[in-house]
Amino acid sequence: MAKHEDEAKRGDEVTKDEGADLGRRDLLKLAAVGGAAAAAAATAITAAAPGRAAAQVATCSGLNAIEAFPVSPLILRPFTDPLPVPAAQRPVDAATRAAWSHQPGPSIGQQDFFGGTHQIYPGQAGTVAANLPEPIVNWMKMQVNGHQYTTSPVRTMVPFRNTAGRTVVAGTVVPLLPKTTIYGFNGTCYSTLVNAEYGKPVINRYENFLDQNPQNLDRGDYGSPEFGFLTHLHNGHTAAESDGNPHHRNPGYLPGQWYDAMYLNIPAGGDDAEKMSSMWFHDHFEGHTGANVYKGMAGLYPIYDPGVDDGNEATSTMRLPGVRTNNADGSFDVAYDHFLALHDVRIDDGATPHQDFHNGCGEFRPDLFGKAYFRHFPNHGFVGDVFCVNGKAMPVVTVKRRKYRFRFLGASISRIWEVGFYTSATGPKTALSLGYNGDELQGQYRLTDAVRAFDFAHIGNGGGLFESVRQSDIVEVWPASRPQIVIDFTKHRDGTPTRKGDVVYLVNSLKMTDGRKPNSSIRLGDDPKYRIPVLKIIIGDDAPDNSLMPVAGQLLRRRPTIPDITNLPRRTFELQRGGFGGEIQWLINGHPFDPTVPLATVTQGQPEVWTIRNGGGGWAHPMHLHMEEHQIITSDGVPLAQLPGRDHDMGKDDVIDLDGGQQVEIYRNFRTFTGKYVAHCHNLAHEDHAMMFGWVLAK
């Protein structure tokens, strides 16, 4: 075993004195932030039983949020839990489907619990779906389950009093953290995968079983209190009734309710240039989107293009990495083509007050020690200090010596990432042992001798494949963005071959201590000491490889044509700080979200030019527009063609990554469907505190 791997297994010993000092500092900080409520809680910690939590919430709802973060226990054996690599969702079998009281179909009343109807159904004459086959049907049960972010022993970082009233000193080793209760698709956490294909429609039946808790799990104190959900296929070209947005359906679907989301899997306007390649689906329940997504309601939806980019590297036109296996039920799996969902969590330290606009009175919750912590922070957003991939904290994966396609997903509530691949001779060291404290402990580990290991081909973003391949060694991943890369694990960036057993780390180099904006990054001004290992990659055996490495400048997918915009309708939407207080912290054009008052009505088939202006006081805002992708025309008045720009701004997309004060002019079109849609900030703390507007697509 290499020296640095042995050190990682020992956990970089943390002494009780180090932990105790940190605990005193953080408790002082909490008292300052939390005021009288936190101070009172600090002197009267009690064993709050799960049954009592509901009563406390009922009597204390409506208080301001205490924006204090817990210091998560230190994971002593990072990079030992395997990276979850999900298999494709299998369609519901005929016998199960036959037992449903409401069958999927095109008739009136067959779309959802409330008697909705699909605008367009496969095979429907006179529509764009006339020649499509019957849809594959997946059953997505919203279920309660337990989830383990790590199986490593941990050390407490701050002292707290447990449910028996005894003080647990900082530095105490806990062999195994309790499971966190999640709400997920079929009980999974960030690892449900639906492989889709253009020309083959899919129905996802989403059904609410969140009232059922057969394991008698403690639900914690966040998530929709109604146990409601509303699932949105992010960047899906879908009808309003299948879009999963709170302008069409508010408040969403409650226990016992269901709806069939019809994903026709056709490009907008029938234009191949509008084809996408990476989507995801997540909760959109108004006011609790962030809490529900954080609680596990996130799934993956790559979409393939037959013959061109279909997962068959030996025969497809693009020859991107992927070895496809077709299943008899119509589903398929693709090896060497993986989603990497990046997200961050906080683990309750038992010494941080619980209080936001929905839950808590400022009390500590030692009964929730070791479980995921979330608050509805309206201002700075919510960032975690434990970095996860596909639902696991600091996992490890062994790859073959060949090329891979990675589809990153920014699944965080607020955090922006900047990732690349690095080697390290000495391996991860705890930030604590290096003398860091406070916010600098985020990520828990650092590489002090990180060296860039691989370049890669940056081939696409959330809107699909780029028109032109970029060679790069880092990529930014904003909330909801989906950059795609191809990486060759047979040779390092200097051309030397890799060997079996070589260790590489996926590293985050963007520091973001709260949800406002980056503190530092390679693009914005680097802190070279901030190299946080997120995923350990071990080079394994050789494997056959029939894929081709995309080269810089290579054409992948042409961009859709933008017509003369001179006489197009124009609109401006400004993102603003609110002054309303309470939960209304953010505005668009002076308005908080109101599902009954749309800010725009557009006409089907009539393109428009929208200007999105970040007037939010220096905050970064990833602005997401539902229904069709946009194309950037100018940024701060500079035409796209003249911008050096960020790679993820260069293609069509569905998220506009707005730095503080940035203004972007975009081209939009509105085809195929009609109905009510939304646009919102995808810093989900901002969306949940009113930074969203409804708009209507009319004939």
C-alpha positions as CSV (number, residue, x, y, z in Angstrom):
1,M,0.0,0.0,0.0
2,A,1.3,3.5,-0.9
3,K,2.3,5.7,2.0
4,H,-0.4,8.3,1.4
5,E,-3.2,5.6,1.1
6,D,-2.2,4.2,4.5
7,E,-2.4,7.6,6.0
8,A,-5.8,8.1,4.6
9,K,-7.0,4.9,6.2
10,R,-5.6,5.9,9.6
11,G,-7.6,9.2,9.1
12,D,-4.9,11.8,9.7
13,E,-5.2,11.6,13.5
14,V,-7.2,14.4,15.1
15,T,-6.4,15.1,18.8
16,K,-9.1,16.0,21.3
17,D,-7.3,19.3,22.0
18,E,-7.5,20.3,18.3
19,G,-11.2,19.5,18.2
20,A,-12.0,21.2,21.5
21,D,-10.4,24.4,20.4
22,L,-12.4,24.4,17.2
23,G,-15.6,23.7,19.2
24,R,-15.1,26.7,21.4
25,R,-14.6,29.0,18.5
26,D,-17.6,27.7,16.6
27,L,-19.9,27.8,19.7
28,L,-18.9,31.5,20.2
29,K,-19.7,32.1,16.5
30,L,-23.0,30.4,16.8
31,A,-24.0,32.4,19.9
32,A,-23.1,35.6,18.0
33,V,-25.2,34.6,15.0
34,G,-28.1,33.0,16.8
35,G,-28.6,35.7,19.5
36,A,-30.8,34.9,22.4
37,A,-32.4,31.9,20.9
38,A,-29.1,30.1,20.4
39,A,-27.7,31.2,23.7
40,A,-30.8,29.8,25.5
41,A,-30.6,26.6,23.6
42,A,-26.9,26.3,24.5
43,T,-27.7,26.3,28.2
44,A,-30.7,24.0,28.0
45,I,-30.0,21.1,25.6
46,T,-32.5,18.4,26.1
47,A,-33.2,15.0,24.5
48,A,-35.7,16.1,21.9
49,A,-37.6,12.9,20.9
50,P,-38.7,12.7,17.2
51,G,-42.3,12.9,18.4
52,R,-41.7,16.2,20.1
53,A,-40.1,17.8,17.1
54,A,-43.5,18.3,15.3
55,A,-44.9,20.2,18.3
56,Q,-41.8,22.4,18.5
57,V,-42.2,23.2,14.8
58,A,-45.8,24.1,15.2
59,T,-45.2,26.5,18.0
60,C,-42.1,28.2,16.5
61,S,-42.8,28.4,12.7
62,G,-42.3,31.8,11.2
63,L,-39.2,32.8,13.1
64,N,-36.2,34.2,11.2
65,A,-33.5,31.8,10.0
66,I,-30.4,31.5,12.1
67,E,-27.8,31.2,9.4
68,A,-25.3,29.1,11.2
69,F,-23.7,26.0,9.8
70,P,-22.7,22.9,11.7
71,V,-19.2,21.6,11.5
72,S,-19.6,18.0,10.1
73,P,-17.8,15.2,11.9
74,L,-14.5,14.4,10.2
75,I,-14.6,11.4,8.0
76,L,-11.5,9.4,9.0
77,R,-11.3,7.0,6.1
78,P,-12.2,8.9,3.0
79,F,-12.1,7.4,-0.5
80,T,-13.1,3.9,0.7
81,D,-16.8,3.8,-0.1
82,P,-17.3,2.8,-3.8
83,L,-18.7,5.3,-6.2
84,P,-22.3,4.4,-7.0
85,V,-22.6,3.7,-10.7
86,P,-26.3,3.3,-11.3
87,A,-27.8,0.8,-13.7
88,A,-30.6,1.9,-16.0
89,Q,-34.2,2.0,-14.6
90,R,-36.2,-1.0,-15.9
91,P,-39.7,-0.4,-17.3
92,V,-42.6,-1.6,-15.2
93,D,-43.6,-5.1,-16.1
94,A,-46.9,-5.9,-17.7
95,A,-48.5,-7.7,-14.7
96,T,-47.7,-4.7,-12.4
97,R,-49.0,-2.2,-14.9
98,A,-52.2,-4.2,-15.5
99,A,-53.0,-3.9,-11.8
100,W,-53.0,-0.1,-11.8
101,S,-56.4,1.4,-11.4
102,H,-55.5,4.2,-13.8
103,Q,-53.8,3.1,-17.0
104,P,-51.5,5.5,-19.0
105,G,-53.1,6.7,-22.2
106,P,-54.2,9.5,-24.5
107,S,-57.8,9.9,-23.3
108,I,-59.3,12.6,-21.2
109,G,-58.4,12.2,-17.6
110,Q,-55.5,9.7,-18.1
111,Q,-52.6,12.1,-17.4
112,D,-52.8,12.6,-13.6
113,F,-54.7,12.1,-10.4
114,F,-56.7,15.3,-11.0
115,G,-58.0,14.2,-14.4
116,G,-55.4,15.9,-16.6
117,T,-54.9,15.0,-20.3
118,H,-51.7,14.9,-22.4
119,Q,-51.5,17.6,-25.1
120,I,-49.7,15.2,-27.5
121,Y,-49.6,11.4,-27.2
122,P,-47.4,9.1,-29.3
123,G,-49.2,7.9,-32.5
124,Q,-51.7,10.8,-32.4
125,A,-52.5,11.7,-36.0
126,G,-51.7,15.2,-37.2
127,T,-49.1,15.9,-34.5
128,V,-45.3,15.8,-34.3
129,A,-45.8,12.5,-32.4
130,A,-47.8,10.8,-35.2
131,N,-45.0,8.3,-36.1
132,L,-43.8,7.6,-32.6
133,P,-44.2,4.2,-31.0
134,E,-46.0,3.5,-27.7
135,P,-44.1,4.9,-24.8
136,I,-41.9,2.9,-22.4
137,V,-43.4,3.2,-18.9
138,N,-41.3,3.6,-15.8
139,W,-42.7,3.6,-12.2
140,M,-41.1,6.2,-10.0
141,K,-42.3,5.8,-6.5
142,M,-41.5,8.6,-4.2
143,Q,-40.4,6.7,-1.1
144,V,-38.9,7.2,2.3
145,N,-35.6,5.3,2.9
146,G,-32.4,5.5,4.9
147,H,-29.1,6.5,3.3
148,Q,-25.5,6.3,4.4
149,Y,-23.3,9.1,3.0
150,T,-20.3,7.3,4.4
151,T,-19.5,4.1,6.2
152,S,-16.2,5.5,7.6
153,P,-15.7,6.1,11.3
154,V,-15.8,9.8,12.1
155,R,-14.4,12.2,14.8
156,T,-16.6,14.8,16.3
157,M,-15.4,18.4,15.7
158,V,-17.3,20.3,18.3
159,P,-18.5,19.2,21.8
160,F,-22.2,18.7,22.3
161,R,-24.5,17.2,24.8
162,N,-26.2,14.0,23.7
163,T,-29.7,12.8,24.3
164,A,-28.8,11.4,27.7
165,G,-27.5,14.9,28.8
166,R,-23.9,13.9,28.8
167,T,-21.2,16.0,27.1
168,V,-19.5,14.4,24.1
169,V,-16.1,16.0,23.8
170,A,-14.6,17.1,20.5
171,G,-12.4,14.4,19.0
172,T,-14.6,11.5,20.0
173,V,-14.5,8.7,17.5
174,V,-17.9,7.5,16.3
175,P,-17.6,4.1,14.5
176,L,-20.6,4.6,12.2
177,L,-23.0,7.5,11.6
178,P,-26.7,6.8,11.7
179,K,-28.5,6.7,8.4
180,T,-30.0,9.9,7.1
181,T,-33.7,9.7,6.1
182,I,-34.1,10.5,2.4
183,Y,-37.1,10.9,0.0
184,G,-36.1,9.5,-3.3
185,F,-37.2,7.9,-6.6
186,N,-37.8,4.3,-5.6
187,G,-36.0,5.1,-2.4
188,T,-32.7,6.0,-4.0
189,C,-30.5,9.0,-3.4
190,Y,-29.0,10.8,-6.5
191,S,-28.6,7.5,-8.3
192,T,-31.8,6.8,-10.3
193,L,-30.9,6.5,-14.0
194,V,-33.2,6.6,-17.0
195,N,-31.4,6.0,-20.3
196,A,-33.6,7.6,-23.0
197,E,-33.3,7.8,-26.8
198,Y,-34.6,10.2,-29.4
199,G,-37.7,8.8,-31.2
200,K,-38.6,6.5,-28.3
201,P,-41.1,8.2,-25.9
202,V,-41.0,7.5,-22.2
203,I,-43.7,7.9,-19.5
204,N,-42.4,8.3,-16.0
205,R,-45.3,7.6,-13.6
206,Y,-44.4,9.6,-10.5
207,E,-46.5,8.4,-7.5
208,N,-46.4,9.7,-3.9
209,F,-45.8,7.1,-1.2
210,L,-44.1,9.6,1.2
211,D,-46.7,9.2,3.9
212,Q,-45.6,5.6,4.2
213,N,-42.7,4.9,6.6
214,P,-42.5,1.2,7.2
215,Q,-39.0,1.4,8.7
216,N,-40.2,4.0,11.2
217,L,-37.4,6.4,10.2
218,D,-37.0,9.8,11.8
219,R,-37.9,12.2,9.1
220,G,-35.7,15.0,10.5
221,D,-37.0,18.6,10.3
222,Y,-36.8,19.6,6.6
223,G,-38.6,18.6,3.4
224,S,-42.1,19.4,2.3
225,P,-44.2,19.3,5.5
226,E,-47.1,18.1,3.3
227,F,-44.9,15.2,2.0
228,G,-45.6,16.7,-1.4
229,F,-43.5,16.4,-4.6
230,L,-43.5,17.8,-8.1
231,T,-40.9,16.3,-10.5
232,H,-39.4,18.4,-13.3
233,L,-37.4,16.9,-16.2
234,H,-34.7,19.6,-16.3
235,N,-34.3,20.9,-19.9
236,G,-37.0,18.5,-21.1
237,H,-38.9,19.7,-24.2
238,T,-42.2,18.8,-22.6
239,A,-45.8,19.9,-22.4
240,A,-46.7,22.0,-19.4
241,E,-48.6,19.2,-17.7
242,S,-45.5,17.0,-17.8
243,D,-43.0,19.8,-17.1
244,G,-43.4,19.5,-13.3
245,N,-43.5,23.2,-12.5
246,P,-45.4,25.1,-9.8
247,H,-47.0,27.5,-12.3
248,H,-48.9,24.7,-13.9
249,R,-49.5,22.6,-10.8
250,N,-49.4,24.1,-7.3
251,P,-48.8,22.9,-4.7
252,G,-47.9,19.6,-6.5
253,Y,-48.8,16.0,-5.7
254,L,-49.6,14.9,-2.2
255,P,-49.5,11.3,-0.7
256,G,-51.6,8.9,-2.8
257,Q,-51.5,11.2,-5.8
258,W,-49.7,10.5,-9.1
259,Y,-49.0,11.9,-12.6
260,D,-47.7,10.6,-15.8
261,A,-44.9,12.8,-17.2
262,M,-44.8,12.3,-21.0
263,Y,-41.4,12.7,-22.4
264,L,-41.8,12.5,-26.2
265,N,-38.0,12.6,-26.7
266,I,-38.2,14.8,-29.8
267,P,-36.1,17.9,-30.6
268,A,-37.7,21.3,-30.6
269,G,-38.9,22.1,-34.1
270,G,-37.8,18.7,-35.3
271,D,-34.4,20.2,-35.7
272,D,-31.5,17.8,-35.0
273,A,-29.4,20.8,-33.9
274,E,-31.8,21.1,-31.0
275,K,-31.0,17.7,-29.7
276,M,-29.8,17.4,-26.1
277,S,-27.7,14.7,-24.5
278,S,-27.7,15.1,-20.7
279,M,-30.7,15.9,-18.6
280,W,-31.8,15.2,-15.0
281,F,-35.1,15.2,-13.1
282,H,-35.6,16.7,-9.7
283,D,-38.2,18.0,-7.3
284,H,-39.9,21.4,-7.9
285,F,-42.4,21.6,-5.0
286,E,-42.8,25.3,-4.5
287,G,-41.1,26.7,-1.3
288,H,-39.4,23.3,-0.6
289,T,-37.6,22.6,-3.8
290,G,-34.1,22.9,-2.2
291,A,-35.1,20.8,0.8
292,N,-36.7,18.0,-1.3
293,V,-33.7,17.9,-3.7
294,Y,-31.3,17.9,-0.8
295,K,-33.3,15.1,0.8
296,G,-32.7,12.9,-2.3
297,M,-35.2,13.8,-5.0
298,A,-32.8,13.8,-8.0
299,G,-32.4,11.4,-10.9
300,L,-30.3,11.2,-14.1
301,Y,-31.6,11.2,-17.7
302,P,-29.0,10.9,-20.5
303,I,-30.7,11.0,-23.9
304,Y,-29.0,9.3,-26.9
305,D,-29.3,9.9,-30.6
306,P,-29.8,6.8,-32.8
307,G,-26.9,6.1,-35.1
308,V,-25.1,9.3,-34.2
309,D,-24.5,9.2,-30.4
310,D,-26.4,6.1,-29.3
311,G,-23.9,4.6,-26.8
312,N,-22.3,2.3,-29.4
313,E,-18.7,3.5,-29.7
314,A,-17.8,1.0,-32.4
315,T,-20.6,2.0,-34.9
316,S,-22.0,5.4,-34.0
317,T,-21.0,8.4,-36.1
318,M,-19.5,10.3,-33.3
319,R,-17.6,7.3,-31.8
320,L,-17.9,8.8,-28.2
321,P,-17.0,6.3,-25.4
322,G,-19.8,3.9,-24.6
323,V,-20.5,0.2,-24.9
324,R,-24.2,-0.4,-25.1
325,T,-26.2,-3.4,-23.9
326,N,-29.8,-3.6,-24.9
327,N,-32.3,-5.3,-22.5
328,A,-35.3,-7.3,-23.6
329,D,-37.7,-4.9,-21.8
330,G,-36.6,-1.9,-24.0
331,S,-34.2,-0.4,-21.6
332,F,-30.4,-0.3,-22.1
333,D,-27.2,0.2,-20.3
334,V,-24.1,2.0,-21.5
335,A,-20.7,1.2,-20.0
336,Y,-17.9,3.8,-19.8
337,D,-20.4,6.6,-19.9
338,H,-21.1,7.9,-16.4
339,F,-22.9,10.7,-14.7
340,L,-21.0,12.3,-11.8
341,A,-23.5,14.2,-9.7
342,L,-21.6,16.7,-7.5
343,H,-23.4,17.8,-4.3
344,D,-22.5,18.9,-0.8
345,V,-24.0,18.1,2.6
346,R,-23.8,19.1,6.2
347,I,-23.9,16.5,9.0
348,D,-25.5,17.7,12.2
349,D,-22.9,18.2,14.9
350,G,-25.5,18.4,17.7
351,A,-24.2,21.9,18.6
352,T,-25.8,24.0,15.9
353,P,-29.3,25.6,16.5
354,H,-32.2,24.6,14.3
355,Q,-34.3,27.5,13.2
356,D,-35.5,28.8,9.9
357,F,-38.8,30.0,8.5
358,H,-40.3,26.5,8.7
359,N,-38.8,24.7,11.6
360,G,-37.1,25.0,15.0
361,C,-36.9,27.5,17.8
362,G,-33.1,27.8,17.9
363,E,-32.8,24.5,19.9
364,F,-30.0,22.0,19.4
365,R,-31.0,18.5,18.2
366,P,-28.6,15.9,19.6
367,D,-31.1,13.3,18.5
368,L,-30.2,14.2,14.9
369,F,-26.5,14.1,15.4
370,G,-24.8,12.4,12.5
371,K,-27.7,12.9,10.1
372,A,-27.9,15.4,7.2
373,Y,-28.6,19.0,8.3
374,F,-30.5,21.5,6.2
375,R,-32.0,24.9,6.7
376,H,-34.0,27.3,4.6
377,F,-31.4,30.0,4.5
378,P,-33.0,32.8,2.4
379,N,-29.9,35.0,2.1
380,H,-26.6,33.3,1.3
381,G,-28.0,30.0,0.3
382,F,-26.9,26.6,1.7
383,V,-23.4,25.1,1.2
384,G,-22.2,21.9,2.7
385,D,-18.7,21.0,4.1
386,V,-18.8,17.3,3.0
387,F,-18.4,16.9,-0.8
388,C,-20.2,14.0,-2.4
389,V,-20.5,12.3,-5.8
390,N,-23.6,10.3,-6.6
391,G,-24.8,10.3,-3.0
392,K,-21.5,9.2,-1.4
393,A,-19.0,11.3,0.5
394,M,-15.5,11.2,-1.0
395,P,-16.0,7.8,-2.9
396,V,-13.5,5.8,-4.9
397,V,-13.8,4.1,-8.3
398,T,-11.5,1.9,-10.4
399,V,-11.5,2.7,-14.1
400,K,-10.2,0.8,-17.0
401,R,-7.2,2.0,-19.0
402,R,-9.3,3.5,-21.8
403,K,-11.4,6.5,-22.6
404,Y,-14.5,7.5,-20.6
405,R,-17.3,9.9,-21.1
406,F,-18.2,11.8,-17.9
407,R,-21.4,13.8,-17.6
408,F,-21.0,16.1,-14.6
409,L,-24.1,17.4,-12.8
410,G,-24.2,20.3,-10.5
411,A,-26.7,18.8,-8.0
412,S,-25.8,21.2,-5.1
413,I,-28.3,23.6,-3.6
414,S,-26.0,26.6,-4.0
415,R,-22.4,25.5,-4.5
416,I,-20.5,26.2,-7.7
417,W,-17.7,23.7,-8.5
418,E,-14.5,23.9,-10.7
419,V,-13.1,20.5,-11.2
420,G,-10.1,18.9,-12.8
421,F,-7.9,15.8,-12.4
422,Y,-4.8,15.8,-10.3
423,T,-2.1,13.5,-8.9
424,S,-0.5,13.8,-5.5
425,A,2.6,12.1,-4.1
426,T,1.6,12.5,-0.5
427,G,-2.2,12.2,-0.8
428,P,-5.1,13.9,1.1
429,K,-4.4,15.7,4.4
430,T,-7.1,16.9,6.7
431,A,-7.6,20.6,6.5
432,L,-7.6,20.6,10.3
433,S,-4.1,19.1,10.5
434,L,-2.9,21.8,8.1
435,G,-3.9,24.5,10.5
436,Y,-7.2,25.6,8.8
437,N,-10.3,26.4,10.7
438,G,-13.8,27.9,10.2
439,D,-15.0,28.0,6.6
440,E,-11.6,26.8,5.4
441,L,-12.5,23.3,6.8
442,Q,-15.0,22.8,4.0
443,G,-14.2,19.7,2.0
444,Q,-12.4,18.3,5.0
445,Y,-9.3,17.2,3.0
446,R,-6.7,18.9,0.8
447,L,-4.0,18.0,-1.6
448,T,-0.9,20.0,-0.7
449,D,1.1,18.8,-3.7
450,A,-1.6,18.6,-6.4
451,V,-0.3,18.3,-10.0
452,R,-2.5,18.4,-13.0
453,A,-2.8,14.9,-14.4
454,F,-5.0,15.0,-17.5
455,D,-6.3,17.2,-20.1
456,F,-9.7,16.3,-21.6
457,A,-12.0,17.1,-24.4
458,H,-14.9,19.3,-23.2
459,I,-17.7,18.2,-25.6
460,G,-21.0,19.6,-24.3
461,N,-23.1,21.2,-21.6
462,G,-26.7,21.1,-20.5
463,G,-28.0,22.0,-23.9
464,G,-26.3,19.1,-25.6
465,L,-23.1,18.7,-27.6
466,F,-21.0,21.7,-28.6
467,E,-20.6,22.8,-32.1
468,S,-16.8,22.7,-31.6
469,V,-14.8,20.6,-29.1
470,R,-12.6,22.5,-26.6
471,Q,-9.5,21.1,-25.0
472,S,-9.3,21.9,-21.3
473,D,-8.1,20.8,-17.9
474,I,-10.8,22.3,-15.7
475,V,-14.5,22.9,-16.0
476,E,-17.0,24.9,-14.0
477,V,-20.1,23.1,-12.7
478,W,-22.8,25.5,-11.6
479,P,-26.1,24.4,-10.0
480,A,-28.0,22.4,-12.5
481,S,-25.3,22.6,-15.2
482,R,-24.2,19.4,-17.0
483,P,-20.8,19.8,-18.7
484,Q,-19.6,16.7,-20.5
485,I,-16.1,15.6,-21.1
486,V,-14.1,12.7,-22.7
487,I,-11.0,11.7,-20.8
488,D,-8.3,9.2,-21.8
489,F,-7.0,7.2,-18.8
490,T,-4.2,5.5,-20.8
491,K,-1.8,8.5,-20.7
492,H,-1.0,11.6,-18.6
493,R,-1.2,15.1,-19.9
494,D,2.6,14.9,-20.6
495,G,2.1,11.9,-22.7
496,T,3.6,9.3,-20.4
497,P,1.5,6.1,-20.1
498,T,-0.5,5.4,-17.0
499,R,0.0,2.2,-15.1
500,K,-2.3,-0.1,-13.2
501,G,-2.6,1.1,-9.6
502,D,-2.0,4.8,-10.4
503,V,-4.1,7.1,-8.3
504,V,-5.8,10.2,-9.6
505,Y,-8.2,12.6,-7.8
506,L,-11.1,14.6,-9.2
507,V,-10.4,17.9,-7.4
508,N,-12.5,21.0,-6.7
509,S,-10.6,24.2,-7.0
510,L,-13.4,26.7,-6.5
511,K,-13.8,28.0,-3.0
512,M,-17.3,29.1,-2.0
513,T,-17.8,29.5,1.7
514,D,-21.4,30.6,1.4
515,G,-24.1,30.6,-1.3
516,R,-23.4,34.1,-2.4
517,K,-20.6,33.7,-5.0
518,P,-17.2,32.2,-5.4
519,N,-14.4,33.4,-3.1
520,S,-11.7,32.2,-5.5
521,S,-11.2,30.0,-8.5
522,I,-8.8,29.5,-11.3
523,R,-11.0,31.6,-13.6
524,L,-11.6,34.4,-11.1
525,G,-8.3,34.4,-9.1
526,D,-6.8,31.2,-7.8
527,D,-6.0,30.1,-4.2
528,P,-3.4,27.4,-5.1
529,K,-3.8,25.9,-1.6
530,Y,-7.4,25.2,-2.2
531,R,-7.3,21.8,-3.9
532,I,-10.1,19.6,-2.4
533,P,-10.2,16.0,-3.5
534,V,-13.7,14.9,-4.3
535,L,-13.3,11.5,-5.9
536,K,-10.4,9.0,-5.9
537,I,-9.8,7.3,-9.2
538,I,-7.6,4.2,-9.4
539,I,-6.3,3.1,-12.8
540,G,-7.2,-0.6,-13.4
541,D,-6.8,-3.1,-16.2
542,D,-6.7,-2.5,-19.9
543,A,-10.0,-2.8,-21.8
544,P,-11.0,-2.8,-25.4
545,D,-11.6,0.7,-26.7
546,N,-13.3,1.5,-30.0
547,S,-14.0,5.1,-29.2
548,L,-12.2,8.0,-30.8
549,M,-10.8,11.0,-28.8
550,P,-12.5,14.2,-29.8
551,V,-10.0,16.8,-30.9
552,A,-10.0,20.6,-30.5
553,G,-12.2,22.3,-33.1
554,Q,-13.9,19.1,-34.2
555,L,-17.6,19.6,-35.2
556,L,-20.0,17.6,-33.0
557,R,-23.4,19.2,-33.4
558,R,-24.2,22.4,-35.3
559,R,-25.8,25.2,-33.3
560,P,-29.4,26.1,-34.3
561,T,-29.6,29.0,-36.7
562,I,-30.5,32.4,-35.2
563,P,-32.5,34.5,-37.6
564,D,-32.3,38.2,-37.9
565,I,-33.2,39.5,-34.5
566,T,-33.8,43.1,-35.5
567,N,-37.6,43.1,-35.3
568,L,-38.1,40.3,-32.7
569,P,-40.1,41.1,-29.5
570,R,-37.8,41.9,-26.6
571,R,-38.2,41.5,-22.8
572,T,-35.9,42.3,-19.9
573,F,-35.9,40.4,-16.6
574,E,-33.9,41.7,-13.7
575,L,-32.9,39.5,-10.7
576,Q,-33.1,41.6,-7.5
577,R,-32.6,41.5,-3.8
578,G,-36.0,41.8,-2.1
579,G,-37.1,44.1,0.7
580,F,-40.2,42.3,1.7
581,G,-38.7,40.4,4.6
582,G,-39.5,36.9,5.8
583,E,-39.4,34.3,3.0
584,I,-39.7,36.9,0.2
585,Q,-36.0,37.7,-0.1
586,W,-35.6,37.8,-3.9
587,L,-37.5,39.4,-6.7
588,I,-37.6,39.4,-10.5
589,N,-38.7,42.8,-12.0
590,G,-39.8,43.8,-8.6
591,H,-42.1,40.8,-8.1
592,P,-41.8,37.7,-5.9
593,F,-43.1,34.5,-7.4
594,D,-46.9,34.3,-7.7
595,P,-48.3,31.4,-9.6
596,T,-51.4,33.4,-10.4
597,V,-49.6,36.3,-12.0
598,P,-47.3,35.5,-14.9
599,L,-44.8,38.1,-15.9
600,A,-44.9,37.2,-19.7
601,T,-47.1,35.7,-22.3
602,V,-45.4,34.5,-25.4
603,T,-46.8,33.2,-28.7
604,Q,-46.1,29.7,-30.0
605,G,-43.6,29.8,-32.8
606,Q,-42.7,33.4,-32.3
607,P,-39.0,33.8,-31.3
608,E,-38.0,36.5,-28.8
609,V,-34.9,38.2,-27.4
610,W,-34.7,38.2,-23.6
611,T,-32.3,40.2,-21.6
612,I,-31.5,38.7,-18.2
613,R,-29.8,41.2,-15.8
614,N,-28.2,40.3,-12.6
615,G,-29.0,43.1,-10.3
616,G,-28.8,41.0,-7.2
617,G,-26.2,42.9,-5.2
618,G,-23.1,40.9,-6.2
619,W,-24.6,37.4,-5.9
620,A,-24.0,34.8,-8.5
621,H,-27.3,33.5,-10.0
622,P,-27.6,30.4,-12.2
623,M,-30.8,31.4,-14.1
624,H,-32.9,28.4,-15.5
625,L,-35.5,28.9,-18.2
626,H,-38.0,26.1,-18.7
627,M,-39.3,24.6,-22.0
628,E,-36.6,25.3,-24.6
629,E,-32.9,26.2,-24.5
630,H,-31.7,29.6,-25.2
631,Q,-28.7,30.8,-27.2
632,I,-26.5,33.7,-25.9
633,I,-26.2,36.6,-28.3
634,T,-24.2,39.1,-26.1
635,S,-22.8,39.2,-22.6
636,D,-22.4,42.7,-21.1
637,G,-23.0,44.0,-24.6
638,V,-20.1,42.0,-26.2
639,P,-21.2,39.7,-29.1
640,L,-20.7,36.0,-28.4
641,A,-18.2,35.6,-31.2
642,Q,-15.9,38.1,-29.5
643,L,-16.0,36.6,-26.0
644,P,-13.2,34.4,-24.7
645,G,-15.9,33.3,-22.3
646,R,-16.4,30.2,-20.3
647,D,-16.8,27.0,-22.2
648,H,-20.2,26.3,-20.7
649,D,-21.5,29.6,-22.1
650,M,-20.6,28.8,-25.7
651,G,-23.5,26.5,-26.7
652,K,-27.2,26.5,-26.4
653,D,-28.2,25.9,-22.8
654,D,-31.0,26.1,-20.2
655,V,-29.0,27.7,-17.4
656,I,-27.4,31.1,-17.6
657,D,-24.5,31.3,-15.2
658,L,-24.6,34.9,-14.2
659,D,-21.6,36.4,-12.3
660,G,-22.4,39.5,-10.1
661,G,-23.7,42.4,-12.2
662,Q,-23.6,40.4,-15.5
663,Q,-26.2,41.0,-18.2
664,V,-26.8,38.5,-20.9
665,E,-28.9,38.8,-24.1
666,I,-30.4,35.5,-25.3
667,Y,-32.4,34.2,-28.2
668,R,-35.4,32.0,-27.4
669,N,-38.1,30.1,-29.4
670,F,-41.3,28.5,-28.2
671,R,-42.5,25.4,-30.1
672,T,-44.7,22.3,-30.0
673,F,-46.6,22.9,-26.7
674,T,-48.6,25.5,-24.9
675,G,-49.3,26.2,-21.2
676,K,-47.8,27.6,-18.1
677,Y,-44.0,27.5,-17.4
678,V,-41.5,29.1,-15.0
679,A,-38.0,30.6,-15.0
680,H,-36.0,30.9,-11.8
681,C,-32.7,31.0,-10.1
682,H,-31.2,27.5,-9.6
683,N,-29.6,28.5,-6.4
684,L,-32.5,26.7,-4.9
685,A,-32.4,28.7,-1.7
686,H,-33.1,31.7,-3.9
687,E,-35.9,30.0,-5.9
688,D,-37.5,28.9,-2.6
689,H,-37.4,32.5,-1.4
690,A,-39.3,33.9,-4.4
691,M,-36.7,34.3,-7.2
692,M,-39.0,32.8,-9.8
693,F,-41.6,34.0,-12.3
694,G,-44.3,32.3,-14.2
695,W,-44.8,32.8,-18.0
696,V,-47.4,31.5,-20.4
697,L,-47.0,30.0,-23.9
698,A,-50.1,30.6,-25.9
699,K,-51.2,29.9,-29.5
